[in-house]
Every structure is written in C-alpha cells, then in structure tokens.
Amino acid sequence: FLGGNMKINGGPDKTTLDIDAEAKAGSSLMIPLTNSREIRENEFIQFSRNNNKEQTLIKNQKSTFNMNFNLDIQNNSQIQLIFDEEIGDLIKGYGQGSLYLKINDLGDLEVFGDFVIEDGNYLFTLQDVITKSFQIKNGGLIRFNGHPHNAVIDLDVLYNVQASLNPLNSDYDRQVKSPVICGMKMSKDLLNP
C-alpha cells in the first residue's frame, strides 16, 4: 500500500517510472537476493501509434524499462530480504527508513539507503535440513548501497533454545533442559556476516 506521486514517461521502446511514495500501514517490500524468475512476454499491454491515416499496432518490439523509486518507510511497514525463495531463508523486519530503488535499462535492481529494524526475525535455513529462527533486537540496521547483495548489516539476534546447563556447571542435572537465550552479533556484509 502506497501513497504518493508517480510519473510515467516514454513510449513502447523505453518507459520510465519516477515514483515518490510513502509506505502505508500493512505494506511489505520484498527484495529478492537471488536472480528473479524469468518473466514471460507481456501480452496484455500493447502500444499503438495513431497516424491520422491508419493505426499501426506495435508488437514484439524490444523495449527497456527504467524505474526511480524514492520510498519512505515508517514502522507500520515491513521489509523482507529473501535469500532463497524455495526454502524460505529470509530476514523480515518492521521498522523505518528511506530507500531509493532503481531499475536500469538492463533490468538490474539497485537499492540505496538505510532501514532500521524495530522488530523482526531472521529465518536461517541450511539446505532444507536445519531451520532456525532468530529474533532481531530493536535497532538492527540494513544499509543498502547498490546491488542488494552488497548490503551491509549490523544486527543483534537472539535464539531461544532448551539446553542442559551441566556443561557450564556440574551441579546441574545433565538430563534437565533449561530455557537459554543465545545472543549473536551479525555485522558487515549481508551475504557473509
């Protein structure tokens, strides 16, 4: 859900969208970190030119699409960084920030700006065998500077587990499991923290 202004320029061979918007309550911005799936040719939109003599339909013409998108996100909206869509590896957070999203002539997505997470989680999945959910503490940062792979993170995450305290203190019964919260700092490169 968005509110703002959008300007569409160009024609069938090159179209540009310029957008200045604010995310509304309940919005989700999903940024895939893997290559996007192939999109079939659009058969729904067809451009035509109207010369006073006759109307010619333009079809199967190579075209380019550009987008310049300034997005203001408040804490009522969510951002998702999808590492692997097939197995569900992702960072999901509610927070705030200002992002500039750009799609160039080649269809490459670039994202610039900071997003501060106020509440979120990181779902880690290892080859569909191990799945762990980490809670992201308030104040986590995702900083974008171009390709989404190049994002830098500064996150404090927590993992809740039931474990024996015996290895830490032999007075504890090895068979009794106690609630333990493990903390971890994830920083620097998004794909190699």
C-alpha positions in Angstrom: 0.0 0.0 0.0 1.5 3.3 -1.1 0.6 6.9 -1.1 2.5 9.4 -3.3 3.2 10.5 -6.8 4.1 8.6 -9.9 5.1 9.9 -13.3 5.3 7.7 -16.4 7.5 8.9 -19.3 8.3 7.4 -22.7 6.7 5.1 -25.1 6.9 1.5 -26.3 10.6 1.4 -26.8 11.6 3.0 -23.5 9.4 3.6 -20.4 10.5 5.3 -17.2 8.6 5.4 -13.9 9.5 8.1 -11.4 7.9 7.5 -8.1 8.0 9.4 -4.8 5.9 7.5 -2.2 5.4 6.6 1.4 4.6 3.1 2.5 1.2 2.8 4.2 0.2 0.6 7.1 0.4 -3.1 6.3 2.8 -2.6 3.4 5.5 -5.2 2.6 8.6 -4.5 0.5 10.2 -7.8 -0.7 13.7 -7.7 -2.1 14.9 -11.0 -3.7 18.6 -11.6 -3.3 18.6 -14.4 -5.9 18.1 -13.9 -9.6 14.5 -13.2 -10.3 12.5 -15.7 -12.2 12.0 -15.2 -15.9 9.0 -13.1 -16.8 7.0 -14.1 -19.8 6.4 -11.6 -22.6 3.6 -9.2 -21.7 0.6 -10.0 -23.9 -1.8 -7.7 -22.0 -0.4 -4.3 -22.8 0.1 -3.3 -26.4 1.2 0.2 -27.6 -0.2 1.7 -30.7 0.6 4.8 -32.7 -2.2 6.8 -34.3 -1.2 8.4 -37.5 -4.2 10.2 -38.9 -4.3 7.7 -41.9 -4.2 4.4 -40.0 -3.5 2.8 -36.7 -0.4 0.5 -36.5 0.0 -2.0 -33.7 3.5 -2.2 -32.3 4.2 -5.8 -31.1 7.2 -7.9 -30.3 9.4 -4.8 -30.2 12.5 -4.8 -27.9 11.9 -2.3 -25.1 13.5 -1.0 -22.0 12.0 -0.2 -18.6 13.6 2.1 -16.0 12.4 2.9 -12.5 13.4 5.6 -10.0 11.6 5.0 -6.7 12.0 7.1 -3.6 10.3 5.2 -0.7 9.7 6.5 2.8 9.0 3.6 5.2 7.6 4.0 8.7 7.3 1.4 11.4 3.9 0.2 10.3 5.5 -1.4 7.2 7.7 -4.5 6.7 10.8 -5.2 4.6 11.8 -8.7 3.6 15.2 -9.7 2.2 14.6 -13.1 0.6 17.9 -15.1 0.4 16.3 -18.3 -1.1 12.6 -18.3 -2.1 12.5 -22.1 -2.5 13.5 -22.9 1.1 12.4 -19.8 2.9 15.7 -18.3 4.0 14.9 -14.6 4.8 15.2 -11.5 7.0 11.9 -9.9 7.9 11.5 -6.7 9.9 9.3 -3.9 10.8 11.0 -0.5 11.0 11.7 2.7 9.3 13.9 4.1 6.7 14.3 5.9 3.4 15.1 3.9 0.3 15.9 4.7 -3.3 15.2 1.7 -5.6 16.3 1.8 -9.2 15.9 -0.5 -12.2 18.2 0.3 -15.1 17.9 -0.5 -18.9 19.4 -4.0 -18.3 16.7 -4.8 -15.6 19.2 -4.7 -12.8 17.8 -3.7 -9.3 19.8 -1.3 -7.2 18.8 -0.2 -3.7 20.3 2.7 -1.7 19.5 3.9 1.8 19.2 2.7 5.4 16.5 0.7 7.1 16.4 0.4 10.9 14.6 -2.7 12.2 12.4 -2.2 15.3 11.0 -5.7 15.4 12.0 -8.7 13.2 13.4 -12.1 12.7 16.0 -13.9 10.6 14.9 -17.4 9.4 18.1 -19.4 8.7 17.8 -22.5 6.6 20.6 -24.8 5.7 19.9 -26.9 2.6 16.4 -27.6 3.8 17.7 -29.7 6.7 18.3 -27.2 9.5 15.9 -24.3 10.1 16.5 -21.8 13.0 14.5 -18.6 13.7 16.5 -15.7 15.3 14.7 -12.7 16.8 16.3 -9.4 15.7 16.7 -6.9 18.5 15.4 -3.3 18.2 17.9 -1.0 16.4 19.2 -3.5 13.8 20.4 -1.8 10.6 20.4 -2.8 7.0 22.4 -0.3 4.8 21.9 -0.6 1.0 24.5 0.8 -1.4 23.7 -0.6 -4.9 23.1 -4.2 -5.6 21.1 -5.8 -2.8 23.9 -8.4 -2.4 26.2 -5.6 -1.3 24.1 -4.5 1.6 25.8 -4.1 5.0 24.1 -5.2 8.2 24.5 -4.5 11.9 22.1 -6.9 13.7 21.9 -8.3 17.2 19.9 -11.5 17.1 18.6 -13.9 19.8 17.9 -17.6 19.6 15.8 -19.4 22.2 16.7 -23.0 23.0 16.2 -25.6 25.6 19.6 -26.9 26.8 21.3 -28.6 29.7 23.3 -26.3 31.9 25.6 -29.2 33.1 28.5 -28.3 30.7 28.6 -24.9 32.4 28.2 -26.1 36.0 28.4 -29.8 37.0 25.9 -29.2 39.9 23.1 -29.1 37.3 21.5 -32.4 36.2 22.6 -33.3 32.7 19.0 -34.6 31.8 17.2 -31.4 32.8 16.8 -28.8 30.0 16.5 -25.2 30.8 15.5 -22.2 28.7 18.6 -20.5 27.3 18.8 -17.4 25.1 21.8 -17.2 22.9 22.9 -13.9 21.5 24.8 -13.3 18.3 26.2 -10.2 16.5 25.8 -10.2 12.7 27.7 -7.4 11.0 29.4 -6.3 7.8 28.5 -8.0 4.5 24.9 -9.3 4.3 25.9 -12.5 2.5 29.0 -13.1 4.6 28.4 -11.6 8.1 
